[in-house]
Amino acid sequence: MGVIYKMQCDCGTSFDHQAGVGFFCMCRDCGEQQDEHSPFRCPVCNKRFDPDSDLFAESVKEVIQWD
């Protein structure tokens, strides 16, 4: 099972980030192995997104969970 975050960065970039729920998986866009609580970065401006922060919710456009 995993999660895909559809993000809108302050720099105007829209991107997807894929992470595992309860396990590490490889994100097809950034190439990093992460779980759903691991921080990740915008592929254009390198802004850090921390899923456990309150500011994260403002940048999330959609969350998709998959099996």
Residue, then its C-alpha position, 0 to 999 in steps of 0.5 A: m500500500g502507498v500514497i501519492y501526493k499531488m503537490q503545488c509548490d510556491c514556485g508554481t510547480s505541480f508534481d506528484h510524490q509517491a511514498g509507501v505506507g508503513f514501508f519504504c518505496m521508490c518514488r518514480d519522480c524523485g528516485e528516493q526511497q521513502d515512507e509516508h512520513s519522510p520529507f521530500r523536495c520540489p524537483v524544481c526549486n528544492k523546497r522541502f515538504d515535511p508531511d508531518s508539518d501544518l504547512f504541508a496541507e496548504s501545498v497538497k492538492e490531492v492525496i491518493q492511496w493505492d494497494 
